[in-house]
Amino acid sequence: MPFALEIREPRGGRSSLFDGIEEGGIRAAPSYSHEINEHENERALEGLQDRVILLKRLSGDINEEVDTHNRMLDRMGNDMDSSRGILSGTMDRFKTVYPSRHALALSVSYSDKIKPKNADTRGIVRGFISSHILPYSIKVANLGVF
């Protein structure tokens, strides 16, 4: 017999196919479910790695921003200190020029008589006197220094 056919029992094949249904359903082979779990774990791990990279970038950007703001605040503090020194020196000079409030009042009335080449200069003088000298003299008068 050159072509021998093997005859299988149809019932035995089916029974082996459906083994385990009575025990709660068809289950995947342990190696197959292990591969699925490995694949899911790898995807989750890649997602976590992406999140970690993003968080590292964000924290680096925040660190650079904080450093930039700290440098800016330091420069502003230094500028304020130098301005305070200049203003203090200017006020000391005004104290020597105008030792009393009466002389200060005369200087304000004199600023009305200034005839500059343009009216903007008069406004600048009035603005400086009203914004710097008058509040200072009022403060000093309240403290009783003069």
C-alpha positions as CSV (number, residue, x, y, z in Angstrom):
1,M,0.0,0.0,0.0
2,P,1.7,3.0,-1.1
3,F,-0.9,5.4,0.3
4,A,-1.9,4.3,3.7
5,L,-4.4,6.5,5.4
6,E,-4.6,6.6,9.1
7,I,-8.0,6.6,10.4
8,R,-8.6,8.5,13.6
9,E,-11.3,8.1,15.9
10,P,-13.4,11.3,15.6
11,R,-14.6,11.2,19.2
12,G,-11.2,10.9,20.7
13,G,-10.0,14.0,18.8
14,R,-12.9,16.1,19.9
15,S,-12.6,15.1,23.5
16,S,-8.9,16.1,23.6
17,L,-9.8,19.4,21.9
18,F,-12.4,20.3,24.5
19,D,-10.6,19.0,27.6
20,G,-10.7,21.5,30.4
21,I,-14.0,23.1,29.4
22,E,-15.7,21.4,32.4
23,E,-13.0,23.0,34.7
24,G,-13.9,26.6,33.9
25,G,-13.2,27.2,30.2
26,I,-10.3,27.0,27.8
27,R,-7.1,28.3,29.2
28,A,-4.1,29.4,27.2
29,A,-0.9,27.5,27.5
30,P,1.3,28.7,30.3
31,S,4.1,29.7,27.9
32,Y,1.6,31.8,25.8
33,S,0.2,33.7,28.8
34,H,3.7,34.3,30.0
35,E,4.6,35.9,26.7
36,I,1.5,38.1,26.8
37,N,2.4,39.2,30.3
38,E,6.0,39.9,29.3
39,H,4.7,42.0,26.3
40,E,2.3,44.0,28.5
41,N,5.1,44.6,31.1
42,E,7.4,45.8,28.4
43,R,4.8,48.2,27.1
44,A,4.1,49.5,30.6
45,L,7.9,49.8,31.2
46,E,8.3,51.9,28.0
47,G,5.4,54.1,29.1
48,L,7.1,54.6,32.5
49,Q,10.4,55.4,30.8
50,D,8.8,58.0,28.6
51,R,7.2,59.6,31.7
52,V,10.5,59.6,33.6
53,I,12.2,61.3,30.7
54,L,9.5,63.9,30.5
55,L,9.7,64.6,34.3
56,K,13.5,64.9,34.1
57,R,13.1,67.4,31.3
58,L,10.5,69.4,33.2
59,S,12.6,69.4,36.4
60,G,15.6,70.6,34.4
61,D,13.6,73.4,32.8
62,I,12.2,74.4,36.2
63,N,15.8,74.4,37.6
64,E,17.0,76.7,34.8
65,E,14.0,79.0,35.3
66,V,14.7,79.2,39.0
67,D,18.4,80.0,38.4
68,T,17.4,82.7,35.9
69,H,15.0,84.3,38.3
70,N,17.5,84.2,41.2
71,R,20.1,85.9,39.0
72,M,17.5,88.5,38.0
73,L,16.5,89.1,41.7
74,D,20.1,89.4,42.7
75,R,20.7,92.1,40.0
76,M,17.6,93.9,41.1
77,G,18.7,93.8,44.7
78,N,22.1,95.2,43.8
79,D,20.5,97.9,41.7
80,M,18.2,98.8,44.6
81,D,21.2,99.0,47.0
82,S,23.1,101.3,44.6
83,S,19.9,103.5,44.1
84,R,19.5,103.7,47.8
85,G,23.1,104.9,48.2
86,I,22.7,107.5,45.5
87,L,19.4,108.8,46.9
88,S,20.8,108.9,50.4
89,G,23.7,111.0,49.2
90,T,21.3,113.3,47.3
91,M,19.2,113.8,50.4
92,D,22.3,114.6,52.5
93,R,23.2,117.3,49.9
94,F,19.7,118.7,50.1
95,K,19.9,118.8,53.9
96,T,23.1,120.9,53.6
97,V,21.5,123.2,51.0
98,Y,18.1,123.5,52.6
99,P,18.6,123.2,56.4
100,S,15.0,124.3,57.2
101,R,11.6,123.7,55.9
102,H,11.3,127.5,55.2
103,A,14.1,127.3,52.7
104,L,12.5,124.3,51.0
105,A,9.2,126.2,50.7
106,L,11.1,129.0,49.1
107,S,12.8,126.6,46.6
108,V,9.4,125.3,45.6
109,S,8.1,128.8,45.0
110,Y,11.3,129.7,43.1
111,S,10.7,126.7,40.8
112,D,7.6,128.5,39.6
113,K,9.8,131.5,38.6
114,I,12.2,129.4,36.5
115,K,11.9,130.3,32.9
116,P,13.4,127.3,31.0
117,K,13.6,127.1,27.3
118,N,10.7,124.7,27.3
119,A,7.8,124.0,29.6
120,D,8.8,120.3,30.0
121,T,11.9,121.3,32.1
122,R,9.7,123.2,34.6
123,G,7.4,120.1,34.8
124,I,10.4,117.9,35.5
125,V,11.7,120.2,38.3
126,R,8.2,120.4,39.9
127,G,7.8,116.6,39.6
128,F,11.2,116.0,41.2
129,I,10.5,118.4,44.1
130,S,7.0,117.2,44.7
131,S,7.8,113.5,44.4
132,H,11.1,113.5,46.3
133,I,11.7,116.5,48.5
134,L,8.3,117.3,49.8
135,P,7.5,113.8,51.0
136,Y,10.9,113.7,52.7
137,S,10.4,117.1,54.3
138,I,7.0,116.0,55.6
139,K,8.4,112.8,57.0
140,V,11.3,114.7,58.7
141,A,8.8,117.3,60.1
142,N,6.7,114.5,61.6
143,L,9.9,113.0,63.2
144,G,10.9,116.4,64.6
145,V,14.4,116.4,63.1
146,F,14.4,120.1,62.1
